[in-house]
Each structure stands twice: as C-alpha cells, then as structure tokens.
Amino acid sequence: MKEVLEGSHAVSEAVRLARTKVISAYPITPQTHIVEALSEYCANGSMDAKFICVESEHSAMASCIGAASAGVRTFTASSSHGLALMHELLHWAAGARLPIVMAEVNRALGPGWNIWMDQSDSLSQRDTGWIQLYCETAQEVLDTTLQAYRLAEIVNLPVMVVLDAFFLSHTYEPVDIPDQASVDRFLPSFVPRITLDQQNPNAIGQMAPPAFYMEMRHSIQMAMQSVLEHFIDVEREFETVFGRTYGPITPFACDDAESIFVMAGTSASTCRQAVKTLRDKGHKVGVIKLKMFRPFPYQHIRKCLEQTKKVIVLDRNCSFGPGGIFAQELRAAMYASEQHPQIFSYISGLGGRDVTVDHFLEIFDRTEKADHPENESVWIGLNP
Amino acid sequence: MNQSIQTQSPNNVSLLISQSRTNTLGNKTGTWRFVRPKYQEKTAACSNACPLGIDIAMVEMFASRKDYQSALNTILMENPFPAICGRVCFHPCESACNRQFLDQSVGIHQIERFVGNWGLKNTQQHIQYPEFNGAKIGIIGAGPAGLSVAYFARRLGYRCDIFEKSDKPGGLLMSGIPSYRLPDRILMDELQRLNDDGIQLKYKQSISMDQLETFKQHYDALFLCCGDANSILLKIVGENFAIDGLNLLRQVRSQEMPTIEGTVAVIGGGNTAIDVARSLLRMGANPIIVYRRTRKEMPAHPHEIDAALDEGVVLKECLSPIELQKETNHLQISLQVMKAGRKSNEGRQTYIPDGNRRETMQVNHVVSAIGAEMDMMWRNDQWELSMSHCQMKRIADIPVFWCGDMTISDKTVTHALASGKQAVIALDVLRNHGHDEIKNACHQCQVGNGPAISFDIYKQGKRKERNNSEIANFERLNTAYFPNIPAVQVNKISQEACLNSFDEVISGFDESQMIEEASRCFNCGICNDCDTCRIFCPEMAIQWDQNNRHILMDYCKGCGICIEECPRDAMNLEVEP
C-alpha cells in the first residue's frame, strides 16, 4: 500500500513490520520523529514491543545490548552528538556480535550547534565494526531497514541504516509499505545464535586474555568480509518478495564514462540530474551512489571504476588533515587496481548547506580542465 | 574461567565470543573497596519538628500497611494520647514534611487521629510494666503535663499519685478545648488508658506551695503541673462587665451552657479567643474578634483562624479596648486605634496607638480572652536545673519539677506532654546517675536537633541504633522515585451543621483515604524494605534473608550506587576503616 510518508516514519514503519521486541532511544533532532512514532506504536498496542526510556544514548545502546544478548530483535536511533556518546558501546555491540539495528540520521557535530545534514557523525564510527548502509529515498530507507535485520542476524554484526538529516528524515515521499505477511516471509522470527539462558547461566563477553582476544577480533573481520556476499543474497530474496533492489553500489551511466562521480546519500539524485545535463552536452560522464560503506565494496567499486579516467568524489564530511573520507577509501580501493584512475576529491554541503546541480557542473568543469588532482581536497561552495 | 564459543552457522559465518559459565563468587570485588555503604537510619524532618519526637515515618509506614497495632505502639512509645493529639495538635510535623517540596505535605495528624481512634476501639495488647523501682512520685494537676508525667513515669517503674483541683481529669483538654474540636467521648476513652495504667487520681485536692514540705514523707519527687490557671486581666475601666473567656469555655464544656445572645466582642488573638468565638457562633451569638494587632500577628494557629472566619466569625484588627461602659441594653467599648510601629529587635512588628484615634462599639456582651498565667504562689526563678521543657529545684530535699504551661513558652497540649516526658527522664537520670548526667543523657535521647527527646531511645529501644541527630532533609532524598500525588482531602461536616451544634467539625479519614494518604509518606530516613538497594547493586552484594537485609562485604566494591538510589536517605557511605 502506497502512502506519503516522512523519511523518519519510513524507518518507524519498517521497525514495526520487523516485529522488533525492544526499542530504547534518547531523543535528538533530527532523529526524534523515528522513535516518537515507535513509542506511540508501543503505547497503542500496534507493536508488541518494550520501549525503554533512558537518560542518554549511552544507556540506549546499553539497553539494546542487554536485550539483544537475551536474544530479541532490538532497535535504536540516534544522530550526531548522541551517536558520539554511544561510541564506547558501539564497539561493544559489534564485539559481542549482537545483531542490533540502528537508524542514524546524518547530522553535523558542534560547535557551532548545527542540526543539519553532514556525514561526519556516522563516518567517525567507521572503525567500530558496524555495517553502514546509506540511503537516498524514503522507500530505500524502509527497504534497507528490513534488509538490515536480515543481514545483521546472518552475520551477527550490528547495522547502521544512515539517512540524511531533513533532506530525507523530514521530507515526505510516496512509499510502498509492504504488508505484514510479506515482511514475515522475508524476515522470519529471530533465532539467536547466542543467548542468555536462565536455566544454564552464562556470562557473555568475559575477560579474553592475549591467548584468545586476537581470534575474537579475527572472527569479527571474517564476518565483516562475508557481509557483501550475504548482502547480495539478502537483496536477491528481498527482490523476490518485494520486486525492489539497490545493490551495494548503484551505478548510473557508467558503462562508457570517462569521468565518474561517487557519493552517498541524497546528493546522488542531484548529481544524476547534472550527469544528464552533461551527457546532453556530449560529455561521457556517469555517477555511482555508494550504499554500502562498511564493509567497503571493493570488488564492485573496482569493476565499475577500472575503465574510467577520472573519479570525482563528493564528500559531505571532512576528516581534518586527510580531507574527504570517501575519497580516502576510494584511493585505497583503486590503488591495487592495475589501471587506476585519477581520484579528484571535493568537499561540499557541510552542516546542511545545499549541493546544487550547478555545484556539480562546476566540479565537473574543474576536473575536466585539470591534468591531475590537487594534493588536498577542494572545497566547493564556500562563501567568498 | 574463560571459555570460547564457536557456534556453527548455517551460513558459515565465523562467530567467536568469550563466555564463562563459572560463577563470580571467586571474584572478591570487595577488595577494590575504599568506601563502604551502611544502613544508617536517620530522623525524618517531621519527627524533628514534633515536640514529642514521634517516629512519624515509621507510623505512616505501618499505617499504610494496615498494621495499626504497630502504628499505635509506635505513637504510644512517645505520646500517651494519639486520638487527642490527632485532633488538637497544631501539627508542626506537617509544616516540616518533606513532601511539601514536591506537592503537598502528608496529612500526618489525620493519620494519627485514625490510628488513635483504632486504638480506642480495639483491645490493647497487655503492657509489660517494669517492676516497681521503689520510688513514688506526686503530681499536682491532671492536665496534659501531669498525665504525661504519670504515663512515662509508670513505664519506668514509678508509682504515681495525681492531685487534681477539680473533679475531672484532663485539665485544659476537658475545660478549655470545645467539643467540636475534641469530643467528650474521645477524651474520656483516651484518658481511660491512664486508669488502666493503675495511676491513682485524687480529685478536689487543692495543693498550695506550703503543703509541699509535707509530701516529703510520701514521695521521692514532685511534679508541679498546675498550668496557667488564672486569666490575664484587661486592666481597663469596666473590666468587671467582661465575661472571662476560659471560664466560658469551661461552662460550655460542662453542659452548664450559659445563654449568650446578640453581638459579642471577643477580646484577644490567641487560640482561646478563637475557641470562644467559634463556640459563641454555635450558641447562636454573633462573635466579633477584636485584636490589637493584625491577623498576621495573631498567636492562634492559622488553620484555626481560617476555620473561624469561614464559619462567619468577624475579625476587627488594630483595636485595643480602653474602657467598658454599661448602657441600658448593651455594653459600649471604647477602642484605641493602633498602627504599626517599629520592628522589635527580634524582627517582630510592634503596634502603637495611632495618636488619639478612637472608635466605639456597641455590643451585647464582651468576652476577655487575652491569655492566662500561673498562680503567683508557684513563681520561682532559682533553678537547680533548667531545660527546654521543665525546670527543677529541691524543696525539703526532694526534687520538684515545674512542668507544662508553667515552664514552657509554646503553650500547647503537645508541648505540655513533651514537658512531662522530659521531666520524668530527668528525674530518672538524676536518681540513677546523678545530677551532672541529666543534660548529657537527654542529649543522647535527642530527636534530630531537638529539643524533642525520645522515650524509646532512653529505654535503649530500636531507635537507639539510628543516627538520630542526622535529619533526612528533602535534598537528601532521591525524588525520582516519588511521582506527584495530591493530598487526600479530609471529610468535614456541613457549614450548617457546624453552626447548629458542637458536633466535631472534622470527621477525619475513612480507612481507604487514610491508607492512600499514609502511602504518600516518603518514609524519610528509614528503611521501608523498598528493596531498591538490592535491585541496583551491580555486584549482587546486598542480600535479603530471614527478614534482614545485609551487605556481603566480600563483594561490595563501594561503588555507592545503593546510596545514590536509596529513595529515602536510609544509607550512608563511610570511608573504609
């Protein structure tokens, strides 16, 4: 059934349909609408779940860890400073191999207080062992959240579903909300591989001395390496039931492209518009939208970018010093490739600033004229 | 101790985690500790304010659990008359109640009244009196102070004789408090408790100072509890036309109801003036209270003033009578108009004549109710012992204690009862440990920062284990555990019924109301077995067995979470010895 939904509520609907059992969250703009709707579902009985109110995001994640250890499906949502406060427990969730799903609404970090779109918050958590899936539309948000549970429970790793603040979280779009029976078919009830058992008491995550710790870490890495393969299976099954698929990356007009834009999130839509304009002018240009950032889909990226000459990366984030984070990942990905293209790094649209079609045309123009990339990321759209 | 778990997955995904099935008993987290928690009960703010130091938090806890016998016993430990005090006490406990800082104070006096009533209707447990300790005491006056002396002395093994001037016990309770506040039935039933104690009451015994010498042969100590028997005079021309307020109240109470009709001026601003005015309303007269200061300065208790004004008593402020004149059908009062003067050194507003401004009032009667004082013959200012609620000097080698209104500045029933308690304890210490130990011993029994002392502590009861000098104030509570609950409104008879009879105005709580109200009590400073400490202990070091909560020091790591979480400040953190 199609409904016009706010991006936030596309997450809430998916969490409801996933028959999540425990939700714990602390409100923070621009995430609040997600859990607000869920708390209502819990209160009015349309969800059979426990909503745990907490005093901080740190405790929200702790509650999810406890509930997931007991063997139930859990959910939380956060953003920006809230996510940063969870940091310690993000490591714990992944290390304890708990299939927690979180919606992460990309928002800038202060100071200056800024509630708008920026990728710095989620990318700061890239080394915590969480799978990260970035979305572009409200439909993709709903679908990815359902897929996230499936994927998390196969690989025993937590998943962050990432969506842009306001551009996606607070924008209304038509969304096909699947019926419960179809969702149940795609996402059967959770059978935990590890669980607490009152009859046979055990402590999970106990002391792991040098003789043991490394194997645990290796196991996480092995699981992470298997994510891509399982994600593709999950998407295939999802397509069978719902007829929609996204892929770890979504290429557009890339087959003969000499230059290819790469980015994540809603600016991919704007970029496609720019690509159409450039194609009309005879430029061989394409765009790749990155959905999966952790693990990084090296093979898919390499296969798509190997034949092109210039890769143009748009980062709505900045790792101070090295610059754009996606650009760093792409350089690393393409280094091993035999004919690696030149990688041009651009930073724009921080703290909610618009990235327009004109910005992409300007970026393309600069890249076209340059023989090789500059040493540092180039900032686009700065005030004079 | 550690065990790795490699679980098999249908998808061949590696899953290796650390897990242990060994229990944590071997991990003696107590070795990490440098501070330790301790169950340390304290004095609730209400108990600190109670002149009798009643263990109110405990009373409310028992009452809310319908354990009325325990609630009653807890009150009776410190106060002989719960049914009376539940009605006439001005309840400073409620003014100090910590709950007022959240929503409204707990209706403590209504709960005491309910428990007191329960005690009157239900058979008492047999009291185990101590053996006769060989000492006999004589008590002059069977008012609240004298009865209190007898009650507590009996419980320390003394034999007591009371000499009463009138033919009834109760003193001011019987003659000064109208029955719409304290019905006869309640008063008589409660005084019966003393008869059951085997206390000898000798009526129509007017004792004078000269006779005290002769008491030496029969008694080891004397207690003067004669009260303020003489009304203070207006000292104006025409004074003889005024009716004496205390005498009027005595007549009203004794059913020798005089006929007083028309407009009546009641001179005074204390509780007697209010009692007189409200009684006059019920007798069909129109009382006007004439007071020389303003309502704010009236010594009567505010809730009594409110009740009087609600019932229709008129208050005229800033008027001081200077002359009464008898006219044919009425009395004429000449009044000096008063105005605010300077503040006294203690910050009290003084009132001074406003030049020569005069007013006159024509009324049918004038009642003087400006207070009372003790008989001149008991005056004394040479003391061997002077404490907050009693004074002592030796007459003919035996200690004589001045008690009740004769010695206290707050002339209330509850303070008079406290006076009796303090004097008995002082005598007991004097006899057993000597004069020099009295003040120290009383200090040891002090509730909160005093001056109230506890009979239970004196008798080395359970309350002795508490840190009684520490007060569980609002700031020390964890109010996250207490949602807002409005106070239960007490039942009253209709305004019409008030004006037509001396029926009791407040009809009190029924059982469900009482339980609801008692459950609002935070039980400040005491452990009410809420179990929060045990639930929150991260090391499961708090154990509950055999009705006893204790801390396993092998595992308590001194984190202090139990103390932080305790809703009612019943625990303390101490530096490890």
Interface residues (C-beta under 8 A of the other chain):
Chain A: A96 R97 I154 V155 N156 R193 I194 N200 P201 N202 A203 I204 G205 Q206 M207 A208 P209 F212 E215 M216 H218 S219 M222 A223 S226 H230
Chain B: M1 N2 Q3 S4 I5 T7 S9 N11 N12 V13 S14 L15 L16 I17 S18 Q19 S20 R21 N23 T24
